[in-house]
Amino acid sequence: MAASVKCLVTNMIKANSIMVFSKSTCPFCLMAKSVLKDAGAKNMTVLEIENRPDAFDIQNALKDMTGSATVPAVFVAGKYLGGGTETQELFDTGKLKKLIEDVDTFIKKNDSS
């Protein structure tokens, strides 16, 4: 795997408060993106990888970072939440909404500084 791909993945996670690596037709990806929106995610960045020539390398980089080679890979404030099932579970318990509210509060505080 090219170091540049790992750099791309790492930089996207750092640069985006809510980052989702996804495939547009994957049902678990669709579920994760849907519950993130339902939880109030407004500043979500999604990278649909299936048509990228480096898709395999992106998934390998994610596997190295998270232990999981599947998408979706959901990150909030740089923290790996898991895939579709884990994101849904966090939503069902109310924890996802709280995480997103905390990120939004942090962004607003830094924007006004």
C-alpha positions in Angstrom: 0.0 0.0 0.0 1.3 3.4 -0.9 2.2 5.7 1.9 0.3 8.5 0.1 -3.0 6.6 0.5 -2.5 6.2 4.2 -1.7 9.9 4.4 -4.9 10.7 2.4 -7.0 8.6 4.8 -5.3 10.1 7.9 -5.6 13.7 6.6 -9.3 13.2 5.7 -10.0 11.9 9.2 -8.2 14.8 10.8 -9.6 17.5 8.5 -13.3 16.5 8.9 -15.2 16.4 12.1 -17.4 13.6 10.7 -15.8 11.4 8.1 -17.3 8.4 6.5 -15.5 6.0 4.1 -18.3 4.4 2.1 -19.5 2.6 -1.0 -22.6 4.2 -2.5 -24.6 0.9 -2.9 -23.6 -0.8 0.3 -26.6 -1.3 2.6 -24.5 -0.8 5.8 -23.0 2.4 4.3 -26.5 3.7 3.5 -27.6 2.8 7.0 -24.7 4.6 8.6 -25.1 7.8 6.6 -28.9 7.8 7.3 -28.5 7.5 11.1 -25.8 10.1 11.1 -28.2 12.5 9.3 -31.0 11.5 11.7 -28.7 12.2 14.6 -28.1 15.8 13.3 -24.8 15.5 11.4 -24.6 18.5 9.2 -20.9 18.6 8.5 -20.4 15.1 7.3 -17.8 14.3 4.7 -18.3 11.1 2.7 -15.8 9.5 0.5 -17.4 7.0 -1.9 -14.5 4.7 -2.7 -15.9 2.2 -5.1 -14.9 4.0 -8.3 -11.5 5.2 -7.1 -8.4 3.4 -8.5 -7.0 3.3 -4.9 -10.2 1.9 -3.3 -8.4 -1.4 -2.3 -5.5 0.6 -0.8 -7.9 2.9 1.1 -9.6 -0.2 2.6 -6.2 -1.6 3.5 -5.2 1.6 5.2 -8.5 1.6 7.2 -7.8 -2.0 8.2 -4.4 -1.1 9.5 -5.9 1.8 11.5 -9.1 0.1 12.7 -8.7 -3.6 12.4 -11.7 -3.7 10.0 -11.3 -3.9 6.2 -15.0 -3.2 5.5 -16.9 -0.1 4.9 -18.5 2.0 6.1 -15.8 3.3 8.4 -17.2 6.1 10.5 -15.1 8.6 12.4 -16.3 11.4 14.6 -13.8 13.9 15.9 -11.0 11.6 14.7 -12.3 8.6 16.7 -13.3 5.5 14.9 -16.9 4.6 15.8 -17.2 1.4 13.7 -19.3 0.5 10.8 -23.0 0.6 10.0 -24.1 -1.7 12.8 -22.1 0.1 15.5 -23.2 3.5 14.2 -26.9 2.3 14.4 -26.3 1.0 17.9 -24.9 4.4 19.0 -27.9 6.1 17.5 -30.3 3.8 19.2 -28.8 4.5 22.6 -28.7 8.3 22.1 -24.9 8.3 22.2 -24.5 9.3 18.5 -26.6 12.4 18.9 -24.5 13.4 21.9 -21.2 12.9 20.1 -22.4 15.0 17.1 -23.7 17.7 19.4 -20.3 17.8 21.2 -18.5 18.1 17.9 -20.8 20.9 16.7 -20.3 22.8 20.0 -16.5 22.4 19.6 -16.6 23.7 16.0 -18.8 26.7 17.0 -16.5 27.6 19.9 -13.4 27.5 17.6 -15.1 29.4 14.8 -16.0 32.2 17.1 -12.4 32.4 18.6 
